[in-house]
Amino acid sequence: MKFKGGIHPHYRKVTADRPIRELPLLPRYIVPIGQHIGAPGEVIVERGQEVLRGQALTKPAGFVSVPVHAPTSGKIKKIADYAHPMGRPQLAIELIPDGEDRWSDEISPVGDWRELSPNILRDAIRDAGIVGMGGATFPTHVKLSPPADKPIDLLILNGAECEPYLTSDHRIMLESAADVNEGIGLMMRVLGVDKAVVGIENNKVDAREALAVSRPPGLDITYELLETKYPQGSEKHLIYALSGREVPAGGLPMDAGIVVQNVGTAAACLEAVRDGHPMTERVVTVTGGAVAHPDNLLVRVGTPLQDVIDFCGGLAVDTGKIIYGGPMMGMVQFDLDSPILKGTSGVLCLKDEEVSQFEGGPCIRCGNCVDACPMFLVPSQMGLLVERSRWEDLGDHHLSDCIECGSCAYVCPSRRPLVQYFKRGKLEWRAWQEKQQNESEQNNESA
Amino acid sequence: MLIPTAVLSGMGLIAGLGLAVAARVFAVETDPRQDAVNDVLPGANCGGCGFAGCSDFAAAVVDGKASPVDCPVCDDAARQAIGAVMGLEVATTQRQVALVMCQGDESVAKHSFRYNGQASCASADLYGGGDKVCLHGCLGLADCQAVCTFGAIEMTEQGIARVIPARCTGCGKCIAACPKHIVSLIPADAKVHVLCANTDKGGPAKRACDVACIGCKKCEKAFAEDPRITISNNLAYVDYENAPTDPGLVETCPTGALVFRDLNALDSDGKEVRPN
């Protein structure tokens, strides 16, 4: 099934044929303690302490929280605020490797997932610090723990990779097809579902073939090719395209009986159970016109951006922008010290001429954004409301259903910063609602 | 020609009479004191008191729900006048004005990237705290100016906000609008100010901005006893309850974050005279 709206940007997936290469050990790593949605963990190591690869550096603070682990063996130099990809400096652990890269003694295989109970598997996934690797970084064990009143009957695997430039999921599906399939089986066992569908855009036919060939016997996994269109990889659109179900406004996939996971996350879950390896590395696509040798790299979490770029031949003189993630939804970086996180799927380095720098003009009411919006919203009107600080009217326009995919801003001939408006608007709308609630509570008390 | 004129005049007369009667019959009884209070109020309907406007505030004062001092815009004379209408004893208060605690304009503050999004401080602040290296500095996108009903905030040519004390009424709207929380209400008579809000340690603060307070404590040490400036969290704070008045004090500051500025000394435009 096809969803309405969306856009067809230039895909520029130039690294699709590049096999994954491992980045050599570096002289320092900066591991932020907050790399996921939810509460950052509590630091359980000290300055000067020797740690081994895979050793937990934090412990989860609450249910929606996961630990981070040492990317290699070495000594902790400092625990302080460091540059963070989200912009503001955040608490991070600086690790100076000893060069031996020794695994911690505590790392041992959990067992064969076919014989372990879902609870044990879920705990292993949490302790390995696994989060959604597509970029949203929601803790995976939470997604795999649906409440009892939301029965799940289908697991959907996201291999769409609809963002231009990115090829990390593509390479994982090609090179680790067996691991991905086993990981899917593991997740199916945790959720207690007998059916899984992998959604892959039809510009990656080889990835579908690789997965289909290595499908483990006895598992009901199907592999569907989807139209190549942005945002095909959005959770809600993938669900619609593969199952025809719609997630209700303000709801989660589990309201439609579905859990969606990234293909890379599936492979990481398998590694956590089969080998006991926590999430200390991930595949990152380093690409764009401003790097000399675009490539797919296996990078340890906490690697400073500068080292990744140096490995790919350094930056061009006329670099205009560096983005973590894809060009549509990624985060712009301004500090070459900011580390690769668990959710960093790509490092996109663009030349000045590849970047469009502009100042938005007034809305000309052409309606292009309305056609492009895959959530059936009216971006033009919402943008105007935010521009005029009319927060109280945003709820009527269902701003909270905006997935911030950027399709509206992509087609806007007036080049309005629409996504920025909506990010601000969401915060202000929430603040306005809270204020109204507080006032009505006060009135009730005084009455 | 005569007939239309007569008809129109007649209609006007009848409608006028109707209105006159209606005004008498349906007249709403108001407390005369409410009008008297309303006459004294500034009439800017700024909302700084928390009520919908000046007449709403006047009604609240008459009902005893608000005190004359709740209007932040009224000067002392106006408050006394309200007190006289209401038969209340109103304590004399000191005039307060807003002050932007930042001098980090284009000439001295460093940038970490180029921001080209929505021209609003609150929106820019969502992106890593804005384009300045200093996370506490004025972003210069005029959110405070936009909410000021009195035209008391100007953006300097070097791109930061500056309050014109003669026009500032101390309503406090700019304080709520600033995402960096660097606008404060201070007594208008105070003359020595720390125009910096950076709580980083000395090194990072100085790298971010030439005129940052580096928390060196030199100004604090100028007071052997009876401290009037204290350092806390790497930043100097003036004790405005007991404000220092000595112009020589600014000499102790190595970066220029401590300034002497007489907010009551104004030039003909109503703008303050810049020291130096």
Boltz contact constraints between the chains, C-beta under 6 A:
constraints:
  - contact:
      token1: [A, 87]
      token2: [B, 127]
      max_distance: 6.0
  - contact:
      token1: [A, 87]
      token2: [B, 128]
      max_distance: 6.0
  - contact:
      token1: [A, 88]
      token2: [B, 128]
      max_distance: 6.0
  - contact:
      token1: [A, 88]
      token2: [B, 129]
      max_distance: 6.0
  - contact:
      token1: [A, 334]
      token2: [B, 112]
      max_distance: 6.0
  - contact:
      token1: [A, 334]
      token2: [B, 113]
      max_distance: 6.0
  - contact:
      token1: [A, 357]
      token2: [B, 116]
      max_distance: 6.0
  - contact:
      token1: [A, 359]
      token2: [B, 116]
      max_distance: 6.0
  - contact:
      token1: [A, 417]
      token2: [B, 117]
      max_distance: 6.0
  - contact:
      token1: [A, 417]
      token2: [B, 118]
      max_distance: 6.0
  - contact:
      token1: [A, 420]
      token2: [B, 117]
      max_distance: 6.0
  - contact:
      token1: [A, 420]
      token2: [B, 118]
      max_distance: 6.0
  - contact:
      token1: [A, 420]
      token2: [B, 123]
      max_distance: 6.0
  - contact:
      token1: [A, 424]
      token2: [B, 123]
      max_distance: 6.0
